[in-house]
Amino acid sequence: MGEIEELEHGTGSPSEPSMFRTHKVSSVDSLAGLAIKYGVTISDIRRANGGTITDQTMFARGTVRIPRHRLGEGPPLPGG
């Protein structure tokens, strides 16, 4: 699987940890594999990345935002 890059999304303040980590996509990655690896759901990953990411489109992006915690239901988040 790909690697975690320490590209943080948030204020950068040590007292306020980021809501996301950034995963560098490799040729063997899949949304299901990333969900299992990071303990979130495929829906969480889709929501964190604007709602339209698929196994095929994530390779074109190069990196994927992974929520640090499960997000639950809701609309896609901006900036994904």
mmJSON file of the N, C-alpha and C atoms, coordinates in Angstrom:
{"data_MODEL":{"atom_site":{
"group_PDB":["ATOM","ATOM","ATOM","ATOM","ATOM","ATOM","ATOM","ATOM","ATOM","ATOM","ATOM","ATOM","ATOM","ATOM","ATOM","ATOM","ATOM","ATOM","ATOM","ATOM","ATOM","ATOM","ATOM","ATOM","ATOM","ATOM","ATOM","ATOM","ATOM","ATOM","ATOM","ATOM","ATOM","ATOM","ATOM","ATOM","ATOM","ATOM","ATOM","ATOM","ATOM","ATOM","ATOM","ATOM","ATOM","ATOM","ATOM","ATOM","ATOM","ATOM","ATOM","ATOM","ATOM","ATOM","ATOM","ATOM","ATOM","ATOM","ATOM","ATOM","ATOM","ATOM","ATOM","ATOM","ATOM","ATOM","ATOM","ATOM","ATOM","ATOM","ATOM","ATOM","ATOM","ATOM","ATOM","ATOM","ATOM","ATOM","ATOM","ATOM","ATOM","ATOM","ATOM","ATOM","ATOM","ATOM","ATOM","ATOM","ATOM","ATOM","ATOM","ATOM","ATOM","ATOM","ATOM","ATOM","ATOM","ATOM","ATOM","ATOM","ATOM","ATOM","ATOM","ATOM","ATOM","ATOM","ATOM","ATOM","ATOM","ATOM","ATOM","ATOM","ATOM","ATOM","ATOM","ATOM","ATOM","ATOM","ATOM","ATOM","ATOM","ATOM","ATOM","ATOM","ATOM","ATOM","ATOM","ATOM","ATOM","ATOM","ATOM","ATOM","ATOM","ATOM","ATOM","ATOM","ATOM","ATOM","ATOM","ATOM","ATOM","ATOM","ATOM","ATOM","ATOM","ATOM","ATOM","ATOM","ATOM","ATOM","ATOM","ATOM","ATOM","ATOM","ATOM","ATOM","ATOM","ATOM","ATOM","ATOM","ATOM","ATOM","ATOM","ATOM","ATOM","ATOM","ATOM","ATOM","ATOM","ATOM","ATOM","ATOM","ATOM","ATOM","ATOM","ATOM","ATOM","ATOM","ATOM","ATOM","ATOM","ATOM","ATOM","ATOM","ATOM","ATOM","ATOM","ATOM","ATOM","ATOM","ATOM","ATOM","ATOM","ATOM","ATOM","ATOM","ATOM","ATOM","ATOM","ATOM","ATOM","ATOM","ATOM","ATOM","ATOM","ATOM","ATOM","ATOM","ATOM","ATOM","ATOM","ATOM","ATOM","ATOM","ATOM","ATOM","ATOM","ATOM","ATOM","ATOM","ATOM","ATOM","ATOM","ATOM","ATOM","ATOM","ATOM","ATOM","ATOM","ATOM","ATOM","ATOM","ATOM","ATOM","ATOM","ATOM","ATOM","ATOM","ATOM","ATOM"],
"id":[1,2,3,4,5,6,7,8,9,10,11,12,13,14,15,16,17,18,19,20,21,22,23,24,25,26,27,28,29,30,31,32,33,34,35,36,37,38,39,40,41,42,43,44,45,46,47,48,49,50,51,52,53,54,55,56,57,58,59,60,61,62,63,64,65,66,67,68,69,70,71,72,73,74,75,76,77,78,79,80,81,82,83,84,85,86,87,88,89,90,91,92,93,94,95,96,97,98,99,100,101,102,103,104,105,106,107,108,109,110,111,112,113,114,115,116,117,118,119,120,121,122,123,124,125,126,127,128,129,130,131,132,133,134,135,136,137,138,139,140,141,142,143,144,145,146,147,148,149,150,151,152,153,154,155,156,157,158,159,160,161,162,163,164,165,166,167,168,169,170,171,172,173,174,175,176,177,178,179,180,181,182,183,184,185,186,187,188,189,190,191,192,193,194,195,196,197,198,199,200,201,202,203,204,205,206,207,208,209,210,211,212,213,214,215,216,217,218,219,220,221,222,223,224,225,226,227,228,229,230,231,232,233,234,235,236,237,238,239,240],
"type_symbol":["N","C","C","N","C","C","N","C","C","N","C","C","N","C","C","N","C","C","N","C","C","N","C","C","N","C","C","N","C","C","N","C","C","N","C","C","N","C","C","N","C","C","N","C","C","N","C","C","N","C","C","N","C","C","N","C","C","N","C","C","N","C","C","N","C","C","N","C","C","N","C","C","N","C","C","N","C","C","N","C","C","N","C","C","N","C","C","N","C","C","N","C","C","N","C","C","N","C","C","N","C","C","N","C","C","N","C","C","N","C","C","N","C","C","N","C","C","N","C","C","N","C","C","N","C","C","N","C","C","N","C","C","N","C","C","N","C","C","N","C","C","N","C","C","N","C","C","N","C","C","N","C","C","N","C","C","N","C","C","N","C","C","N","C","C","N","C","C","N","C","C","N","C","C","N","C","C","N","C","C","N","C","C","N","C","C","N","C","C","N","C","C","N","C","C","N","C","C","N","C","C","N","C","C","N","C","C","N","C","C","N","C","C","N","C","C","N","C","C","N","C","C","N","C","C","N","C","C","N","C","C","N","C","C","N","C","C","N","C","C"],
"label_atom_id":["N","CA","C","N","CA","C","N","CA","C","N","CA","C","N","CA","C","N","CA","C","N","CA","C","N","CA","C","N","CA","C","N","CA","C","N","CA","C","N","CA","C","N","CA","C","N","CA","C","N","CA","C","N","CA","C","N","CA","C","N","CA","C","N","CA","C","N","CA","C","N","CA","C","N","CA","C","N","CA","C","N","CA","C","N","CA","C","N","CA","C","N","CA","C","N","CA","C","N","CA","C","N","CA","C","N","CA","C","N","CA","C","N","CA","C","N","CA","C","N","CA","C","N","CA","C","N","CA","C","N","CA","C","N","CA","C","N","CA","C","N","CA","C","N","CA","C","N","CA","C","N","CA","C","N","CA","C","N","CA","C","N","CA","C","N","CA","C","N","CA","C","N","CA","C","N","CA","C","N","CA","C","N","CA","C","N","CA","C","N","CA","C","N","CA","C","N","CA","C","N","CA","C","N","CA","C","N","CA","C","N","CA","C","N","CA","C","N","CA","C","N","CA","C","N","CA","C","N","CA","C","N","CA","C","N","CA","C","N","CA","C","N","CA","C","N","CA","C","N","CA","C","N","CA","C","N","CA","C","N","CA","C","N","CA","C","N","CA","C","N","CA","C","N","CA","C","N","CA","C"],
"label_alt_id":[null,null,null,null,null,null,null,null,null,null,null,null,null,null,null,null,null,null,null,null,null,null,null,null,null,null,null,null,null,null,null,null,null,null,null,null,null,null,null,null,null,null,null,null,null,null,null,null,null,null,null,null,null,null,null,null,null,null,null,null,null,null,null,null,null,null,null,null,null,null,null,null,null,null,null,null,null,null,null,null,null,null,null,null,null,null,null,null,null,null,null,null,null,null,null,null,null,null,null,null,null,null,null,null,null,null,null,null,null,null,null,null,null,null,null,null,null,null,null,null,null,null,null,null,null,null,null,null,null,null,null,null,null,null,null,null,null,null,null,null,null,null,null,null,null,null,null,null,null,null,null,null,null,null,null,null,null,null,null,null,null,null,null,null,null,null,null,null,null,null,null,null,null,null,null,null,null,null,null,null,null,null,null,null,null,null,null,null,null,null,null,null,null,null,null,null,null,null,null,null,null,null,null,null,null,null,null,null,null,null,null,null,null,null,null,null,null,null,null,null,null,null,null,null,null,null,null,null,null,null,null,null,null,null,null,null,null,null,null,null],
"label_comp_id":["MET","MET","MET","GLY","GLY","GLY","GLU","GLU","GLU","ILE","ILE","ILE","GLU","GLU","GLU","GLU","GLU","GLU","LEU","LEU","LEU","GLU","GLU","GLU","HIS","HIS","HIS","GLY","GLY","GLY","THR","THR","THR","GLY","GLY","GLY","SER","SER","SER","PRO","PRO","PRO","SER","SER","SER","GLU","GLU","GLU","PRO","PRO","PRO","SER","SER","SER","MET","MET","MET","PHE","PHE","PHE","ARG","ARG","ARG","THR","THR","THR","HIS","HIS","HIS","LYS","LYS","LYS","VAL","VAL","VAL","SER","SER","SER","SER","SER","SER","VAL","VAL","VAL","ASP","ASP","ASP","SER","SER","SER","LEU","LEU","LEU","ALA","ALA","ALA","GLY","GLY","GLY","LEU","LEU","LEU","ALA","ALA","ALA","ILE","ILE","ILE","LYS","LYS","LYS","TYR","TYR","TYR","GLY","GLY","GLY","VAL","VAL","VAL","THR","THR","THR","ILE","ILE","ILE","SER","SER","SER","ASP","ASP","ASP","ILE","ILE","ILE","ARG","ARG","ARG","ARG","ARG","ARG","ALA","ALA","ALA","ASN","ASN","ASN","GLY","GLY","GLY","GLY","GLY","GLY","THR","THR","THR","ILE","ILE","ILE","THR","THR","THR","ASP","ASP","ASP","GLN","GLN","GLN","THR","THR","THR","MET","MET","MET","PHE","PHE","PHE","ALA","ALA","ALA","ARG","ARG","ARG","GLY","GLY","GLY","THR","THR","THR","VAL","VAL","VAL","ARG","ARG","ARG","ILE","ILE","ILE","PRO","PRO","PRO","ARG","ARG","ARG","HIS","HIS","HIS","ARG","ARG","ARG","LEU","LEU","LEU","GLY","GLY","GLY","GLU","GLU","GLU","GLY","GLY","GLY","PRO","PRO","PRO","PRO","PRO","PRO","LEU","LEU","LEU","PRO","PRO","PRO","GLY","GLY","GLY","GLY","GLY","GLY"],
"label_asym_id":["A","A","A","A","A","A","A","A","A","A","A","A","A","A","A","A","A","A","A","A","A","A","A","A","A","A","A","A","A","A","A","A","A","A","A","A","A","A","A","A","A","A","A","A","A","A","A","A","A","A","A","A","A","A","A","A","A","A","A","A","A","A","A","A","A","A","A","A","A","A","A","A","A","A","A","A","A","A","A","A","A","A","A","A","A","A","A","A","A","A","A","A","A","A","A","A","A","A","A","A","A","A","A","A","A","A","A","A","A","A","A","A","A","A","A","A","A","A","A","A","A","A","A","A","A","A","A","A","A","A","A","A","A","A","A","A","A","A","A","A","A","A","A","A","A","A","A","A","A","A","A","A","A","A","A","A","A","A","A","A","A","A","A","A","A","A","A","A","A","A","A","A","A","A","A","A","A","A","A","A","A","A","A","A","A","A","A","A","A","A","A","A","A","A","A","A","A","A","A","A","A","A","A","A","A","A","A","A","A","A","A","A","A","A","A","A","A","A","A","A","A","A","A","A","A","A","A","A","A","A","A","A","A","A","A","A","A","A","A","A"],
"label_entity_id":["1","1","1","1","1","1","1","1","1","1","1","1","1","1","1","1","1","1","1","1","1","1","1","1","1","1","1","1","1","1","1","1","1","1","1","1","1","1","1","1","1","1","1","1","1","1","1","1","1","1","1","1","1","1","1","1","1","1","1","1","1","1","1","1","1","1","1","1","1","1","1","1","1","1","1","1","1","1","1","1","1","1","1","1","1","1","1","1","1","1","1","1","1","1","1","1","1","1","1","1","1","1","1","1","1","1","1","1","1","1","1","1","1","1","1","1","1","1","1","1","1","1","1","1","1","1","1","1","1","1","1","1","1","1","1","1","1","1","1","1","1","1","1","1","1","1","1","1","1","1","1","1","1","1","1","1","1","1","1","1","1","1","1","1","1","1","1","1","1","1","1","1","1","1","1","1","1","1","1","1","1","1","1","1","1","1","1","1","1","1","1","1","1","1","1","1","1","1","1","1","1","1","1","1","1","1","1","1","1","1","1","1","1","1","1","1","1","1","1","1","1","1","1","1","1","1","1","1","1","1","1","1","1","1","1","1","1","1","1","1"],
"label_seq_id":[1,1,1,2,2,2,3,3,3,4,4,4,5,5,5,6,6,6,7,7,7,8,8,8,9,9,9,10,10,10,11,11,11,12,12,12,13,13,13,14,14,14,15,15,15,16,16,16,17,17,17,18,18,18,19,19,19,20,20,20,21,21,21,22,22,22,23,23,23,24,24,24,25,25,25,26,26,26,27,27,27,28,28,28,29,29,29,30,30,30,31,31,31,32,32,32,33,33,33,34,34,34,35,35,35,36,36,36,37,37,37,38,38,38,39,39,39,40,40,40,41,41,41,42,42,42,43,43,43,44,44,44,45,45,45,46,46,46,47,47,47,48,48,48,49,49,49,50,50,50,51,51,51,52,52,52,53,53,53,54,54,54,55,55,55,56,56,56,57,57,57,58,58,58,59,59,59,60,60,60,61,61,61,62,62,62,63,63,63,64,64,64,65,65,65,66,66,66,67,67,67,68,68,68,69,69,69,70,70,70,71,71,71,72,72,72,73,73,73,74,74,74,75,75,75,76,76,76,77,77,77,78,78,78,79,79,79,80,80,80],
"pdbx_PDB_ins_code":[null,null,null,null,null,null,null,null,null,null,null,null,null,null,null,null,null,null,null,null,null,null,null,null,null,null,null,null,null,null,null,null,null,null,null,null,null,null,null,null,null,null,null,null,null,null,null,null,null,null,null,null,null,null,null,null,null,null,null,null,null,null,null,null,null,null,null,null,null,null,null,null,null,null,null,null,null,null,null,null,null,null,null,null,null,null,null,null,null,null,null,null,null,null,null,null,null,null,null,null,null,null,null,null,null,null,null,null,null,null,null,null,null,null,null,null,null,null,null,null,null,null,null,null,null,null,null,null,null,null,null,null,null,null,null,null,null,null,null,null,null,null,null,null,null,null,null,null,null,null,null,null,null,null,null,null,null,null,null,null,null,null,null,null,null,null,null,null,null,null,null,null,null,null,null,null,null,null,null,null,null,null,null,null,null,null,null,null,null,null,null,null,null,null,null,null,null,null,null,null,null,null,null,null,null,null,null,null,null,null,null,null,null,null,null,null,null,null,null,null,null,null,null,null,null,null,null,null,null,null,null,null,null,null,null,null,null,null,null,null],
"Cartn_x":[0.834,0.0,0.873,0.267,0.979,1.438,1.901,2.469,1.621,1.8,1.211,2.222,1.803,2.649,2.207,3.126,2.783,2.333,1.397,0.758,-0.523,-0.557,-1.684,-2.684,-3.931,-4.996,-5.54,-5.433,-5.906,-5.1,-5.125,-4.456,-2.962,-2.512,-1.103,-0.719,-1.656,-1.405,-1.322,-0.292,-0.184,-1.383,-2.041,-3.187,-4.448,-4.453,-5.613,-5.174,-5.248,-4.799,-5.669,-5.066,-5.754,-6.867,-7.886,-8.993,-8.655,-7.642,-7.287,-5.793,-5.47,-4.098,-4.128,-2.998,-2.925,-2.189,-2.837,-2.26,-1.78,-0.522,0.024,-0.391,-1.128,-1.71,-0.633,-0.702,0.181,-0.678,-0.037,-0.757,-1.567,-1.318,-2.046,-3.159,-3.376,-4.388,-5.802,-6.754,-8.176,-8.868,-10.067,-10.801,-11.079,-11.433,-11.707,-10.45,-9.317,-8.066,-7.674,-7.864,-7.552,-8.494,-9.767,-10.736,-10.347,-9.951,-9.535,-8.264,-7.296,-6.001,-6.144,-7.015,-7.135,-8.342,-9.135,-10.248,-11.404,-11.63,-12.765,-13.573,-14.638,-15.439,-15.099,-15.49,-15.331,-16.108,-17.279,-18.086,-17.361,-16.642,-15.862,-14.797,-14.103,-13.051,-13.663,-14.765,-15.437,-15.866,-16.472,-16.959,-15.798,-14.671,-13.502,-12.865,-13.175,-12.573,-13.589,-14.599,-15.563,-16.709,-16.743,-17.885,-17.841,-16.89,-16.905,-15.739,-14.885,-13.704,-14.099,-13.431,-13.626,-12.255,-12.235,-10.957,-10.192,-10.89,-10.232,-9.742,-10.542,-10.167,-9.111,-8.952,-7.968,-6.545,-6.296,-4.942,-4.563,-5.529,-5.26,-4.956,-5.472,-5.273,-3.87,-3.329,-2.003,-2.03,-2.895,-3.06,-4.543,-4.861,-6.238,-6.279,-7.278,-7.459,-8.14,-7.574,-8.132,-8.541,-9.807,-10.201,-9.558,-9.164,-8.556,-9.593,-10.856,-11.959,-13.111,-13.996,-15.174,-15.981,-16.462,-17.189,-18.687,-19.216,-20.659,-21.305,-22.602,-23.365,-23.304,-23.451,-23.491,-23.048,-23.067,-22.673,-21.155,-20.682,-19.24,-18.612,-17.388,-16.7,-15.926,-15.869,-15.109,-13.609,-12.919,-11.467,-10.959,-11.881,-11.468,-11.13],
"Cartn_y":[-1.182,0.0,1.238,2.366,3.634,4.063,5.272,5.785,6.922,7.179,8.361,9.474,10.582,11.758,12.629,13.282,14.143,15.513,15.497,16.711,16.846,17.812,17.937,18.965,18.743,19.681,20.195,21.458,22.037,23.28,23.693,24.928,24.753,23.512,23.283,23.466,23.866,24.069,22.725,22.513,21.244,20.97,22.049,21.863,21.477,21.663,21.303,20.354,19.045,18.088,18.136,17.781,17.778,16.74,17.014,16.082,14.995,15.265,14.347,14.052,12.908,12.598,12.458,12.558,12.45,11.171,10.351,9.085,9.232,8.888,8.896,7.587,7.69,6.53,5.727,4.408,3.513,2.638,1.907,1.124,-0.034,-0.399,-1.52,-1.067,0.243,0.764,0.612,0.501,0.536,1.264,1.764,2.438,1.474,0.241,-0.75,-1.029,-1.166,-1.417,-0.262,0.977,2.14,2.237,1.942,1.978,0.99,-0.207,-1.216,-0.768,-0.301,0.104,1.202,2.176,3.332,3.281,2.22,2.07,3.019,3.378,4.224,3.49,4.091,3.447,4.045,3.33,3.856,5.16,5.214,6.443,7.606,7.34,8.396,8.947,8.056,8.479,9.263,8.782,9.498,10.89,10.953,12.233,13.211,12.724,13.578,14.086,13.433,13.786,14.328,14.978,15.642,14.787,13.514,12.664,11.904,12.188,11.555,10.613,10.406,9.564,8.091,7.407,5.971,5.307,3.981,3.272,3.753,4.037,4.453,5.903,6.791,8.211,8.567,7.771,8.146,8.077,7.256,7.162,8.451,9.115,10.381,11.495,11.37,12.404,12.36,11.18,11.053,10.954,11.732,11.65,11.632,11.061,10.951,11.412,12.229,12.624,11.481,11.112,10.057,10.681,10.583,11.136,10.352,11.044,10.378,9.604,9.999,9.33,9.16,8.253,8.063,9.357,9.703,10.954,10.807,9.629,9.455,9.981,10.123,10.557,12.066,12.521,13.955,14.232,15.501,15.881,15.791,15.738,15.761,17.003,16.872,17.995,18.789,20.101,20.909,20.637,20.928,20.796,19.415,18.501,17.139,16.938],
"Cartn_z":[0.0,0.0,0.0,-0.307,-0.35,1.021,1.086,2.328,2.859,4.16,4.786,4.641,4.148,4.142,5.294,5.904,7.022,6.52,5.604,5.139,5.94,6.798,7.707,7.179,7.472,7.142,8.462,8.68,9.929,10.234,11.477,11.851,11.995,12.167,12.388,13.846,14.646,16.068,16.773,17.607,18.33,19.236,19.694,20.585,19.823,18.5,17.684,16.58,16.838,15.83,14.574,13.468,12.186,12.164,11.367,11.201,10.167,9.331,8.242,8.219,7.65,7.256,5.743,5.091,3.639,3.269,2.458,2.018,0.588,0.322,-1.04,-1.711,-2.79,-3.466,-4.196,-4.044,-4.794,-5.713,-6.588,-7.595,-7.011,-5.769,-5.165,-4.22,-4.097,-3.177,-3.725,-2.816,-3.136,-1.992,-2.25,-1.175,-0.022,-0.349,0.699,1.518,0.853,1.561,2.464,1.981,2.801,3.995,3.772,4.867,5.971,5.587,6.567,7.27,6.507,7.069,8.118,7.853,8.739,9.677,9.62,10.557,10.33,9.065,8.707,7.64,7.172,6.129,4.76,3.717,2.359,2.233,2.821,2.784,3.443,4.54,5.199,4.252,3.56,2.628,1.471,0.934,-0.161,0.307,1.479,2.006,2.218,2.725,2.979,1.692,0.568,-0.718,-1.719,-1.226,-2.097,-2.574,-2.179,-2.479,-3.786,-4.662,-5.976,-6.219,-5.266,-5.47,-5.612,-6.537,-6.744,-6.766,-6.834,-6.954,-8.189,-9.265,-10.5,-10.442,-9.873,-9.888,-8.843,-7.805,-6.778,-7.314,-8.329,-8.897,-9.618,-10.227,-10.905,-9.909,-8.695,-7.678,-7.081,-6.915,-6.308,-4.799,-4.146,-2.693,-2.353,-1.224,-0.751,0.703,1.036,2.438,3.175,4.316,5.162,6.488,6.874,8.172,9.309,10.341,11.501,12.316,12.194,12.902,11.937,12.256,11.406,11.362,10.17,9.97,10.112,9.873,9.919,8.649,8.68,7.506,7.367,6.143,5.875,4.458,4.092,2.734,2.559,1.317,1.078,1.698,2.153,2.768,1.715,1.873,0.906,1.015,-0.048,-0.037,-0.365,-0.707,-0.984,-2.347],
"occupancy":[1.0,1.0,1.0,1.0,1.0,1.0,1.0,1.0,1.0,1.0,1.0,1.0,1.0,1.0,1.0,1.0,1.0,1.0,1.0,1.0,1.0,1.0,1.0,1.0,1.0,1.0,1.0,1.0,1.0,1.0,1.0,1.0,1.0,1.0,1.0,1.0,1.0,1.0,1.0,1.0,1.0,1.0,1.0,1.0,1.0,1.0,1.0,1.0,1.0,1.0,1.0,1.0,1.0,1.0,1.0,1.0,1.0,1.0,1.0,1.0,1.0,1.0,1.0,1.0,1.0,1.0,1.0,1.0,1.0,1.0,1.0,1.0,1.0,1.0,1.0,1.0,1.0,1.0,1.0,1.0,1.0,1.0,1.0,1.0,1.0,1.0,1.0,1.0,1.0,1.0,1.0,1.0,1.0,1.0,1.0,1.0,1.0,1.0,1.0,1.0,1.0,1.0,1.0,1.0,1.0,1.0,1.0,1.0,1.0,1.0,1.0,1.0,1.0,1.0,1.0,1.0,1.0,1.0,1.0,1.0,1.0,1.0,1.0,1.0,1.0,1.0,1.0,1.0,1.0,1.0,1.0,1.0,1.0,1.0,1.0,1.0,1.0,1.0,1.0,1.0,1.0,1.0,1.0,1.0,1.0,1.0,1.0,1.0,1.0,1.0,1.0,1.0,1.0,1.0,1.0,1.0,1.0,1.0,1.0,1.0,1.0,1.0,1.0,1.0,1.0,1.0,1.0,1.0,1.0,1.0,1.0,1.0,1.0,1.0,1.0,1.0,1.0,1.0,1.0,1.0,1.0,1.0,1.0,1.0,1.0,1.0,1.0,1.0,1.0,1.0,1.0,1.0,1.0,1.0,1.0,1.0,1.0,1.0,1.0,1.0,1.0,1.0,1.0,1.0,1.0,1.0,1.0,1.0,1.0,1.0,1.0,1.0,1.0,1.0,1.0,1.0,1.0,1.0,1.0,1.0,1.0,1.0,1.0,1.0,1.0,1.0,1.0,1.0,1.0,1.0,1.0,1.0,1.0,1.0,1.0,1.0,1.0,1.0,1.0,1.0],
"B_iso_or_equiv":[0.0,0.0,0.0,0.0,0.0,0.0,0.0,0.0,0.0,0.0,0.0,0.0,0.0,0.0,0.0,0.0,0.0,0.0,0.0,0.0,0.0,0.0,0.0,0.0,0.0,0.0,0.0,0.0,0.0,0.0,0.0,0.0,0.0,0.0,0.0,0.0,0.0,0.0,0.0,0.0,0.0,0.0,0.0,0.0,0.0,0.0,0.0,0.0,0.0,0.0,0.0,0.0,0.0,0.0,0.0,0.0,0.0,0.0,0.0,0.0,0.0,0.0,0.0,0.0,0.0,0.0,0.0,0.0,0.0,0.0,0.0,0.0,0.0,0.0,0.0,0.0,0.0,0.0,0.0,0.0,0.0,0.0,0.0,0.0,0.0,0.0,0.0,0.0,0.0,0.0,0.0,0.0,0.0,0.0,0.0,0.0,0.0,0.0,0.0,0.0,0.0,0.0,0.0,0.0,0.0,0.0,0.0,0.0,0.0,0.0,0.0,0.0,0.0,0.0,0.0,0.0,0.0,0.0,0.0,0.0,0.0,0.0,0.0,0.0,0.0,0.0,0.0,0.0,0.0,0.0,0.0,0.0,0.0,0.0,0.0,0.0,0.0,0.0,0.0,0.0,0.0,0.0,0.0,0.0,0.0,0.0,0.0,0.0,0.0,0.0,0.0,0.0,0.0,0.0,0.0,0.0,0.0,0.0,0.0,0.0,0.0,0.0,0.0,0.0,0.0,0.0,0.0,0.0,0.0,0.0,0.0,0.0,0.0,0.0,0.0,0.0,0.0,0.0,0.0,0.0,0.0,0.0,0.0,0.0,0.0,0.0,0.0,0.0,0.0,0.0,0.0,0.0,0.0,0.0,0.0,0.0,0.0,0.0,0.0,0.0,0.0,0.0,0.0,0.0,0.0,0.0,0.0,0.0,0.0,0.0,0.0,0.0,0.0,0.0,0.0,0.0,0.0,0.0,0.0,0.0,0.0,0.0,0.0,0.0,0.0,0.0,0.0,0.0,0.0,0.0,0.0,0.0,0.0,0.0,0.0,0.0,0.0,0.0,0.0,0.0],
"pdbx_formal_charge":[null,null,null,null,null,null,null,null,null,null,null,null,null,null,null,null,null,null,null,null,null,null,null,null,null,null,null,null,null,null,null,null,null,null,null,null,null,null,null,null,null,null,null,null,null,null,null,null,null,null,null,null,null,null,null,null,null,null,null,null,null,null,null,null,null,null,null,null,null,null,null,null,null,null,null,null,null,null,null,null,null,null,null,null,null,null,null,null,null,null,null,null,null,null,null,null,null,null,null,null,null,null,null,null,null,null,null,null,null,null,null,null,null,null,null,null,null,null,null,null,null,null,null,null,null,null,null,null,null,null,null,null,null,null,null,null,null,null,null,null,null,null,null,null,null,null,null,null,null,null,null,null,null,null,null,null,null,null,null,null,null,null,null,null,null,null,null,null,null,null,null,null,null,null,null,null,null,null,null,null,null,null,null,null,null,null,null,null,null,null,null,null,null,null,null,null,null,null,null,null,null,null,null,null,null,null,null,null,null,null,null,null,null,null,null,null,null,null,null,null,null,null,null,null,null,null,null,null,null,null,null,null,null,null,null,null,null,null,null,null],
"auth_seq_id":[1,1,1,2,2,2,3,3,3,4,4,4,5,5,5,6,6,6,7,7,7,8,8,8,9,9,9,10,10,10,11,11,11,12,12,12,13,13,13,14,14,14,15,15,15,16,16,16,17,17,17,18,18,18,19,19,19,20,20,20,21,21,21,22,22,22,23,23,23,24,24,24,25,25,25,26,26,26,27,27,27,28,28,28,29,29,29,30,30,30,31,31,31,32,32,32,33,33,33,34,34,34,35,35,35,36,36,36,37,37,37,38,38,38,39,39,39,40,40,40,41,41,41,42,42,42,43,43,43,44,44,44,45,45,45,46,46,46,47,47,47,48,48,48,49,49,49,50,50,50,51,51,51,52,52,52,53,53,53,54,54,54,55,55,55,56,56,56,57,57,57,58,58,58,59,59,59,60,60,60,61,61,61,62,62,62,63,63,63,64,64,64,65,65,65,66,66,66,67,67,67,68,68,68,69,69,69,70,70,70,71,71,71,72,72,72,73,73,73,74,74,74,75,75,75,76,76,76,77,77,77,78,78,78,79,79,79,80,80,80],
"auth_comp_id":["MET","MET","MET","GLY","GLY","GLY","GLU","GLU","GLU","ILE","ILE","ILE","GLU","GLU","GLU","GLU","GLU","GLU","LEU","LEU","LEU","GLU","GLU","GLU","HIS","HIS","HIS","GLY","GLY","GLY","THR","THR","THR","GLY","GLY","GLY","SER","SER","SER","PRO","PRO","PRO","SER","SER","SER","GLU","GLU","GLU","PRO","PRO","PRO","SER","SER","SER","MET","MET","MET","PHE","PHE","PHE","ARG","ARG","ARG","THR","THR","THR","HIS","HIS","HIS","LYS","LYS","LYS","VAL","VAL","VAL","SER","SER","SER","SER","SER","SER","VAL","VAL","VAL","ASP","ASP","ASP","SER","SER","SER","LEU","LEU","LEU","ALA","ALA","ALA","GLY","GLY","GLY","LEU","LEU","LEU","ALA","ALA","ALA","ILE","ILE","ILE","LYS","LYS","LYS","TYR","TYR","TYR","GLY","GLY","GLY","VAL","VAL","VAL","THR","THR","THR","ILE","ILE","ILE","SER","SER","SER","ASP","ASP","ASP","ILE","ILE","ILE","ARG","ARG","ARG","ARG","ARG","ARG","ALA","ALA","ALA","ASN","ASN","ASN","GLY","GLY","GLY","GLY","GLY","GLY","THR","THR","THR","ILE","ILE","ILE","THR","THR","THR","ASP","ASP","ASP","GLN","GLN","GLN","THR","THR","THR","MET","MET","MET","PHE","PHE","PHE","ALA","ALA","ALA","ARG","ARG","ARG","GLY","GLY","GLY","THR","THR","THR","VAL","VAL","VAL","ARG","ARG","ARG","ILE","ILE","ILE","PRO","PRO","PRO","ARG","ARG","ARG","HIS","HIS","HIS","ARG","ARG","ARG","LEU","LEU","LEU","GLY","GLY","GLY","GLU","GLU","GLU","GLY","GLY","GLY","PRO","PRO","PRO","PRO","PRO","PRO","LEU","LEU","LEU","PRO","PRO","PRO","GLY","GLY","GLY","GLY","GLY","GLY"],
"auth_asym_id":["A","A","A","A","A","A","A","A","A","A","A","A","A","A","A","A","A","A","A","A","A","A","A","A","A","A","A","A","A","A","A","A","A","A","A","A","A","A","A","A","A","A","A","A","A","A","A","A","A","A","A","A","A","A","A","A","A","A","A","A","A","A","A","A","A","A","A","A","A","A","A","A","A","A","A","A","A","A","A","A","A","A","A","A","A","A","A","A","A","A","A","A","A","A","A","A","A","A","A","A","A","A","A","A","A","A","A","A","A","A","A","A","A","A","A","A","A","A","A","A","A","A","A","A","A","A","A","A","A","A","A","A","A","A","A","A","A","A","A","A","A","A","A","A","A","A","A","A","A","A","A","A","A","A","A","A","A","A","A","A","A","A","A","A","A","A","A","A","A","A","A","A","A","A","A","A","A","A","A","A","A","A","A","A","A","A","A","A","A","A","A","A","A","A","A","A","A","A","A","A","A","A","A","A","A","A","A","A","A","A","A","A","A","A","A","A","A","A","A","A","A","A","A","A","A","A","A","A","A","A","A","A","A","A","A","A","A","A","A","A"],
"auth_atom_id":["N","CA","C","N","CA","C","N","CA","C","N","CA","C","N","CA","C","N","CA","C","N","CA","C","N","CA","C","N","CA","C","N","CA","C","N","CA","C","N","CA","C","N","CA","C","N","CA","C","N","CA","C","N","CA","C","N","CA","C","N","CA","C","N","CA","C","N","CA","C","N","CA","C","N","CA","C","N","CA","C","N","CA","C","N","CA","C","N","CA","C","N","CA","C","N","CA","C","N","CA","C","N","CA","C","N","CA","C","N","CA","C","N","CA","C","N","CA","C","N","CA","C","N","CA","C","N","CA","C","N","CA","C","N","CA","C","N","CA","C","N","CA","C","N","CA","C","N","CA","C","N","CA","C","N","CA","C","N","CA","C","N","CA","C","N","CA","C","N","CA","C","N","CA","C","N","CA","C","N","CA","C","N","CA","C","N","CA","C","N","CA","C","N","CA","C","N","CA","C","N","CA","C","N","CA","C","N","CA","C","N","CA","C","N","CA","C","N","CA","C","N","CA","C","N","CA","C","N","CA","C","N","CA","C","N","CA","C","N","CA","C","N","CA","C","N","CA","C","N","CA","C","N","CA","C","N","CA","C","N","CA","C","N","CA","C","N","CA","C","N","CA","C","N","CA","C","N","CA","C"],
"pdbx_PDB_model_num":[1,1,1,1,1,1,1,1,1,1,1,1,1,1,1,1,1,1,1,1,1,1,1,1,1,1,1,1,1,1,1,1,1,1,1,1,1,1,1,1,1,1,1,1,1,1,1,1,1,1,1,1,1,1,1,1,1,1,1,1,1,1,1,1,1,1,1,1,1,1,1,1,1,1,1,1,1,1,1,1,1,1,1,1,1,1,1,1,1,1,1,1,1,1,1,1,1,1,1,1,1,1,1,1,1,1,1,1,1,1,1,1,1,1,1,1,1,1,1,1,1,1,1,1,1,1,1,1,1,1,1,1,1,1,1,1,1,1,1,1,1,1,1,1,1,1,1,1,1,1,1,1,1,1,1,1,1,1,1,1,1,1,1,1,1,1,1,1,1,1,1,1,1,1,1,1,1,1,1,1,1,1,1,1,1,1,1,1,1,1,1,1,1,1,1,1,1,1,1,1,1,1,1,1,1,1,1,1,1,1,1,1,1,1,1,1,1,1,1,1,1,1,1,1,1,1,1,1,1,1,1,1,1,1,1,1,1,1,1,1]
}}}
